[in-house]
Amino acid sequence: MIDLRLGRWQDTLADVTTCDAVICDPPYSARTHEGHDGSTDVRAKTGWTRADGYFEKPSNPGSTRRSINYTTLTPDDVRSFVDSWAPRCRGWFVAFTSHDLVPDYTAALEAHDRYVFAPLPFFSPGSRVRLSGDGPSSWTCWIVVARPRAAPYAKWGTLPGGYAGTSPPCEVVGGKPEWLMRAIVRDYSRPGDLIVDPFCGSGTTALAAASEGRRCITSEELPAHHEIARKRIARGYTPDLF
């Protein structure tokens, strides 16, 4: 079951008093968004190669990435988000973020007596290429994971120390692949659980949750992104029979 809502999560999800897990991919920091919009996109055109220690230049150097059309999160936004959802979440709290916001998520979650793990990497080789040649490219997104200190979550079991794989283009800039979100849903929830995603985007987390036999309530603030998610969900999904 997927309950897709349109509007700010602060308004549209106010009636959700409890959930089994929060799994989401919120906006990143202003620094990360600005770096994305100022870069040249070569992933879909030439891939990435090394020649004498340098990356090859794209075949069409004038092309640029699609600009991110949603707002960034500040440290205050992170605290407000965590303060709202940590008390309502019975289980795991999982959020993608940029490296510079990890300390803010950690501090906010620890303030709610959550055990916060070292951030997990989602490593996607070749996903971005730093053509300025002034240092390493960024192939990693970070995942902040936190759990209640009480049982049964303290004895949940050993989980992967990160995720690696391809990240094909998404209809919404920054969207994550469905294989990744399905893996995270399996790792941090149980069949039948209610997952909340306050940052729906193109609906990948919701589809992953439904495909894995979970329920999902999700909200998207931008009407254009909400429509993309609505159409994707309307096309249906295949539940995991096993």
Summary of the structure (lengths in Angstrom):
residues: 242
radius of gyration: 18.1
end to end distance: 17.6
largest distance: 57.6
contacts: 731
relative contact order: 0.21
helix: 31%
strand: 20%
